[in-house]
């Protein structure tokens, strides 16, 4: 992983916010959150690890009346151990709470509840069985991810959804071990896998999986495969040139100026000239009556003027 480019400018669109949030995952987040709303599911939202706020901004857009959104990140604070501190300095040196809040408030009127500190603090500040959607994208070290998954289990509603970022990236083996350990030994049941994230639940995944498959099969911009492993159905989705779903612009959005019309080419300029009017009958008659010498003199005079 490399650092996403930070910026001091107010974002005009979600694409202007630095971060790792591909169009496929933007589409899946949107779909799962909208499905929960259609089903009448009420519950809070939680994100562990926010970076510059790209996914948090999308999550906040789906907050329903009476729900609470909580985010947690170290920001400029100290990590709980040396390995986590080294990871934070390497990949997230540009992260500040001020940058996150500036980006988030460009799209929303109020901030979520912000926990500035390690994700281990969340269990003491977010009530058990209160959340319908949890996104885990904090430390990539096994011990921390293991703890984050345990916290998500206690915080989620029975049919809530947890999303684990970087579950199979080559540079984050700790996330992979913690994720598949949870599937094999801690009751976590996969719903689908994107290129970057694992979507899962501790409830019954089959109903939402069937609806997801029906939706994905109708899209030409999404590759799809279904596999079986260790008694689990694994739905794999991958982007085929997918564009991100539409999202409201920020309060700082400026409509691009229309492009100037291109200058006409010489051929177009000639074509645009009005046709020369046909000579009148009097002029034709005068031409026929003039001697050839006079006619040639008139032509030479006209040529000089041109």
N, C-alpha and C positions, 0 to 999 in steps of 0.2 A: 504494500500500500504506500502511496505517496501522498504528500499533503495536498489537499484541494486548495486552490488559490483563494486566499482571503481578500476581502475588499472592504474599504471604508465607505463605499457608496450605498445609499439606500436602494434595495432591489426594486425593480419595476415589475418583474415577473418571477414566478417560482424558479425558473431556469437561471435566474441571476444569482441565486443563493448558492454559495459553494457547498459541495458535499457529494456523497456517493449514494445516489438514489435514482437508479435507472428507470426508464419509462415502464418497463414490465412491472417493477415493484410499485411504482406509483399507481398503475392500473389495478394491481391486486389489492393494495391497501384500500383504494377507493371502493372496489367491488365488495370486499368483506365488510367494510364499515356500512355501506349502503344496504347490504343484505341484513345486517343486524338491525338496522333501523326498520326495514320492511317487516321483519319478524317481531317488531315491538320490543326488542331487547334493550333494557336500560342498564347502564353501568358506567363507571368512570373509565378514563383512559390514562395510560402510564407509558412513559418512554424513559429508558435508562441509557444515557449517552445521547447528547443532542447535537454535538459539534456546532455548526452554524445555524441549525434550526430548520433545515430543508424538510425533513420528514415530520418534524413537530408542527410546522406550519400547515401541512396537509392534514394531520390528525386533528388539529384545532378547528379546522373547517367543518369537521364532522361531529363536533361536540353538540349534544342535544340539551334542551332545557333541563336544568336540575342536575346535570352531570358535572364532574370535576376532572380537570386535566392536570396531571402532575408530571414534571420532568426532573431528571436528576443528572448532574454532571459535576466533575471536579472543577471545571472552569480553570481559574488560576490557582486553585487550592492545592494542597499537598496530597499525594496519594497515600494509601494506608501502608504501603510497603515499597521497598526499593525497586523491585521488578516492575510494579505498576507505575512508579514514578518515572522510570526510564522509558517505558512504553508511552506515557503521556507526553514526555518531552520530545520524543522522536516523531510521533505522528500527529500530535495536536498542540504544537507549540504556539500556533497562531490563535487558538481558541480563547476567547474572553467572554465573560458574562455580558459585557456591554455589547459585543458584536451579536451575540445570540438575541438579546432583547431588542436591539435595533432592527434586526431582520424580522423577528416575529411580529413586532408592533407595526411593521410596514403593511401587514396583511390583516391584523386583528386589533380590536380596540383595547383588549386587556391581556395581560400576561397569564400564562398558566401558573400554578403553584410551583415554585422553583426550589429544589433541594440542592444546594451547593455543597457537594461532598461525595464520598464514595457511595456506591449503590447499596452497600450494607446498611445505610441509614434508612432506606425506603421501607423496610418491613416495620419499623417503629412509627412511621408517619402515614402510611397508607393502610386502610383497614382491610382485614381479611374478607374474602368473598365480595369485593366491591367493584372490580374492574371487568369490563367486557373485552378489552383489547390491550395487550402489553407488547411493546417493542423493546427488545433487548439488543443494544448496540453500544455497550460500554467497554469495559476491559475485555481483551481477548485471551487473557490468561486463564487456564483451566480452573484454578481454585475460585476465581471471582465469577466466572460464568456458571460454574456449578452452584454457587450460592445465589446468583441471580435467577437461575431456573427454579430453585427451591422457593425463593421469595415469590416468583410469579405463580407457582402452584398454589400458594396460600392466598394470594391476592385476587386471583382470577375467580370469576363466577364459574359454575360447573361446565357451561358450554362456551366459555370465553376462549379467545384466540391469543396465542403467544407467537411472536415472530422473532426468530433468532438470526441475527445478521452474521455474515462471514462464516457460515457453518461448514464450508468446504474449501475455503481459500487456502492456498499452499502456505501462506505466511501466518495462518491462525490455526495451527493444529489443536491448540487447547480448546477452541470453540467446537471443533469437530468431535473431539473426545467427549466433551461435556454434553453435546447435543445428542449424539447417538447413544451414550450411556443413559440419558434420560428416556430415550425411546425404548431401549432394551430392558432397563431395570427400574425406571421410576414412573411408568405408566403414561408417558407422553405419547400421543398418537398423531403421526404426521397427517396433514391435509394435502399439502402440495410443496414442491420444491421449485424455487426459481433459480436462476444462475447464482444468486447471491444470498438468498434467504430461505429459511425453513419455516413454514407456517404449520402450526400444530395446535392441539387441544388436549385437555384431559377428559373431555366429554366424548360423545360418539361422533366421529368424523364423517361417517357415511352420508348422512343427509346433505351436508354442505358440500361434500366432495361431488355428489351427483349433480348438484346445481352448478358447481364450478366447471365440471367437465362439459356440461351442456353449453355453458357460455363460451368456453375456450374453443370448442369444436366449431363454433360459428365465426371465429376470427381467422382471417387469412394471414394476419401479421404475428401469429403465435404458433410456434412448434409445440407439439404435445406428444407425450408418451406415458404409458401406465405400466408399472412394474410391481411385482410382489417380492417382498423381502421380510423374512422373520415374522410372517403373519400380518404384515402391514401392507396396505395399498399405497404405493408411492406415485403420485401424479407429478410429472415433470413438465414444466413449462419453460420455454425459451423464446426470446424475442426474434422476430424476423422483420427487422426494420420498423419496429413498433414506435409510434409517436406517443408522447405522454398524454394523458387525458387532459381535457380542458380544465383550467383552474382560474379563478378570478384574479385579475391583476392587483398589484398593491396600490396603496393610496399615492404612491410616488410614480406611478406609471405615466409615461409620456408617449402619446401616439406618434409613431414615426412619421416624419415629413414625407409627403408623396415625392416619388422620384421625378426629376425634371424630364420633360418630353425630349427624346433624342433629336438632334439636328437633322434636317432632311438631307438625304444624299443628293448629289448633282442630278442623278436621273429623276429622283422624285421632284426636284425643283423645276426641271424642264417640263415634267409631266403636269405640274401644277399651273404652269403659265396658261393664260387664256388663249384660245385659238385666234389667229389673226383674221379679222373680218374679211369676207370676200369683197373685191373691188366693186364699186357701184357701176351701173351701165354707162353713166357719163364718163367715168374714168376709163373704162375699157374702150369707149369710142375715141376719146382723146388720144389714148395710147396708139390706137390703130392709125390715126391721122398724122401723128408726129413723124418727121423724117427719121431714119435710123441714126443719123449723127446726133440729133437732139436726144433721142432715147438713150444712147450710150453715155452721153454727158450727164443725164439725170441719174443713171445708175452709178456712175463714178462719184457723183456728189453724195448720194445716199451711202455709198460704201465708206466714204471718208467720215461722215457723221457717225456711223456705227462704230 
